[in-house]
């Protein structure tokens, strides 16, 4: 088995991105699966192009993209990506689309095809806070998740894909009082637990993880 694991570069004024920092430390092989890592620019359009090229080159069995969601208290696999770009801030090249479809011929939304509930359960079992998220936002994270799932639906039958957000690192919240964070070691441990769930799970777990909002 081969898993493509992607991570965004720093953005929004931060000098580090916990996704990039942690992904770099994830094992290159796990339970017989090869983990291929790719850094991704926080740029509308280029993010999808970068990962699509890696998908075509590597032909992985699964794609898991990782991004930062500052303020979240735990690691959050995403359930769904929606077909809209609405940048709350400019990306790393100054682009800030408003209410633009990602793909005109795409579905209104695509659901992750990774075992997201099993991933949450595995992260929790590793002692790391985790929950299932029902919104990936409308910034470059949602943009990339949607793009990956769009290309899987259009041209990569059998491939699975999804996205997971991680919180700030401790060092990022020194000047953000009261903001949740995790250590780099804990994020790495959570990522590896999620990857093992992807490797070991054929059908997602039937667990109650519904939310009221």
C-alpha positions as a printed Julia matrix, in Angstrom:
213×3 Matrix{Float64}:
   0.0    0.0     0.0
   1.12   3.54   -0.73
  -0.23   6.68    0.98
   0.41  10.18   -0.29
   0.73  12.46    2.75
   0.72  16.18    2.04
   1.4   19.21    4.25
   0.95  22.93    3.77
   3.71  25.51    4.16
   3.4   28.37    6.71
   0.83  31.09    5.99
  -1.06  33.99    7.54
   2.0   35.53    9.18
   3.21  32.39   10.98
   6.76  31.19   10.36
   5.89  27.53   10.91
   2.99  25.28   10.0
   2.34  22.35   12.37
   1.23  20.25    9.41
   4.57  20.63    7.66
   6.58  20.27   10.86
   4.83  17.05   11.92
   4.51  15.38    8.53
   8.28  15.65    8.07
   8.71  13.44   11.16
   6.16  10.76   10.27
   7.7    7.36    9.52
   8.34   6.66    5.83
   7.01   3.11    6.23
   4.23   1.91    8.5
   2.74  -1.56    8.81
   4.0   -2.45    5.34
   2.72   0.75    3.73
   4.96   3.32    2.08
   4.32   6.95    3.06
   5.18   9.49    0.35
   5.34  13.1     1.56
   4.74  16.3    -0.4
   4.9   19.95    0.69
   2.1   22.1    -0.71
   1.95  25.88   -1.3
  -0.85  27.8     0.43
  -2.0   29.15   -2.91
  -5.37  28.71   -4.59
  -4.94  26.66   -7.76
  -1.3   25.78   -7.18
  -2.19  23.63   -4.15
  -4.39  21.37   -6.27
  -1.91  21.33   -9.15
   0.91  20.25   -6.81
  -1.03  17.38   -5.27
  -2.65  16.27   -8.53
   0.82  15.98  -10.09
   1.95  13.86   -7.12
  -1.16  11.67   -7.46
  -0.41  11.08  -11.13
   3.26  10.42  -10.44
   2.92   8.18   -7.39
  -0.45   6.51   -8.05
  -1.14   6.06   -4.33
  -3.89   3.95   -2.82
  -4.89   6.84   -0.55
  -4.26  10.58   -0.2
  -4.31  12.29    3.19
  -3.76  16.05    3.19
  -2.84  17.86    6.42
  -3.42  21.52    7.27
  -3.44  23.93   10.21
  -6.66  24.98   11.93
  -5.51  27.39   14.6
  -7.9   27.49   17.54
  -9.12  23.91   17.29
  -8.41  21.88   20.39
  -7.65  18.56   18.73
  -6.94  16.78   15.47
  -9.94  16.83   13.15
 -10.41  14.59   10.11
 -12.79  16.36    7.72
 -16.03  14.75    6.57
 -16.8   16.96    3.55
 -15.4   19.57    1.14
 -17.61  22.12   -0.61
 -17.29  23.64   -4.08
 -16.5   27.23   -3.1
 -13.44  29.41   -2.6
 -14.05  32.32   -0.22
 -10.73  33.46    1.18
 -10.9   35.01    4.64
  -7.34  36.28    4.05
  -5.14  36.42    0.94
  -3.15  33.29    0.16
   0.65  33.29    0.0
   0.6   34.92   -3.44
  -2.01  37.53   -2.6
  -5.01  35.78   -4.16
  -8.32  36.19   -2.32
 -11.23  34.7    -4.3
 -14.74  35.46   -3.09
 -17.65  33.05   -3.7
 -15.91  31.31   -6.61
 -16.54  27.66   -7.57
 -13.46  25.48   -7.42
 -14.58  23.47  -10.46
 -17.58  24.57  -12.53
 -18.34  20.96  -13.46
 -17.82  19.6    -9.95
 -20.43  18.39   -7.48
 -21.66  20.85   -4.82
 -19.65  18.8    -2.32
 -17.57  15.64   -2.04
 -17.35  13.46    1.05
 -14.03  12.07    2.24
 -13.54   8.45    1.23
 -11.05   7.71    4.0
 -12.3    5.98    7.2
 -12.64   9.27    9.06
 -14.44   7.92   12.13
 -11.92   5.11   12.52
  -9.19   7.74   12.26
 -10.75   9.79   15.06
 -11.05   6.68   17.23
  -7.43   5.69   16.58
  -6.12   9.16   17.44
  -8.1    9.17   20.68
  -6.76   5.71   21.54
  -3.27   7.16   21.15
  -4.14   9.68   23.85
  -4.53  12.68   21.54
  -7.72  14.8    21.42
  -9.64  14.32   18.18
 -13.08  14.82   16.71
 -14.81  14.57   13.35
 -15.2   17.94   11.64
 -18.06  18.81    9.32
 -16.44  21.87    7.78
 -13.03  22.31    6.23
 -13.73  26.04    5.86
 -13.57  27.9     2.55
  -9.85  28.68    2.41
  -7.03  26.72    0.74
  -7.56  23.65    2.95
 -11.1   23.09    1.69
  -9.89  24.05   -1.79
  -7.29  21.27   -1.76
  -9.57  18.67   -0.19
 -12.22  19.38   -2.8
  -9.67  19.26   -5.61
  -8.27  15.91   -4.49
 -11.72  14.35   -4.21
 -12.8   15.89   -7.53
  -9.86  14.29   -9.35
 -10.41  10.97   -7.59
 -14.07  11.02   -8.67
 -13.19  11.97  -12.24
 -10.14   9.86  -12.98
  -8.83   7.77  -10.07
 -11.31   4.96   -9.35
 -10.37   2.98   -6.29
  -8.19   5.7    -4.77
  -9.28   7.1    -1.41
  -8.83  10.66   -0.24
  -9.4   13.09    2.57
  -8.07  15.88    4.74
  -7.23  16.41    8.38
  -6.66  19.63   10.32
  -4.24  19.9    13.23
  -4.05  22.61   15.94
  -1.33  25.16   16.53
   2.0   24.09   17.98
   2.8   25.3    21.5
   5.31  27.79   20.1
   2.61  29.42   17.98
   0.39  30.38   20.9
   2.92  32.26   23.02
   1.22  35.5    21.95
  -2.24  33.99   21.59
  -3.4   33.62   25.22
  -6.05  30.98   25.8
  -5.57  29.35   22.39
  -5.37  25.57   22.25
  -2.22  23.85   21.0
  -0.48  20.48   20.85
   3.18  19.5    20.94
   4.85  18.46   17.71
   5.43  14.99   19.17
   1.71  14.58   19.92
   0.72  15.69   16.42
   3.15  13.18   14.92
   1.72  10.46   17.16
  -1.81  11.39   16.08
  -0.88  11.4    12.4
   0.68   7.96   12.66
  -2.4    6.64   14.47
  -4.61   8.04   11.69
  -2.41   6.49    9.02
  -2.6    3.09   10.72
  -6.39   3.38   10.71
  -6.28   4.05    6.95
  -4.0    1.06    6.43
  -6.02  -1.32    8.6
  -9.62  -0.25    7.89
 -11.61  -1.39    4.85
 -14.94   0.05    5.99
 -15.34   2.99    8.33
 -16.41   2.46   11.92
 -20.11   2.97   12.73
 -19.54   5.36   15.62
 -21.74   8.22   16.84
 -19.92  11.44   15.97
 -22.79  13.7    14.97
 -22.8   17.39   15.9
 -25.48  20.02   16.39
 -23.5   22.66   14.46
